[in-house]
Amino acid sequence: MVAILMEIQWDLAAIMARKKVSVNELADALDISRTTASRYKNSAIIPGGVDHERLTQICNLLNCTPGELLPTSRDSEDPDPK
């Protein structure tokens, strides 16, 4: 049996920039403090406190899928390695 390790990323900052959504807009939409919204945005991994419901709220705000928000190292690999 071969174990495949994948790194799960947290691309909130990139998606927020692409969609032109500010930290204030994120905080207002999620009913969280600006500090917490900033922590969510600047984290490299999914922050604590982001459960299924919160993830759904973020995806709805940004009109994205969980897969876009949480890509894996496998997503960025060449699908046809030579």
Stockholm file with secondary structure:
# STOCKHOLM 1.0

chainA/1-82         MVAILMEIQWDLAAIMARKKVSVNELADALDISRTTASRYKNSAIIPGGVDHERLTQICNLLNCTPGELLPTSRDSEDPDPK
#=GR chainA/1-82 SS CCCCCCCBCCCHHHHHHHHTCCHHHHHHHHTCCHHHHHHHHHCSSCCTTCCHHHHHHHHHHHTCCHHHHSCBTTTTSCSSCC
#=GC SS_cons        CCCCCCCBCCCHHHHHHHHTCCHHHHHHHHTCCHHHHHHHHHCSSCCTTCCHHHHHHHHHHHTCCHHHHSCBTTTTSCSSCC
//
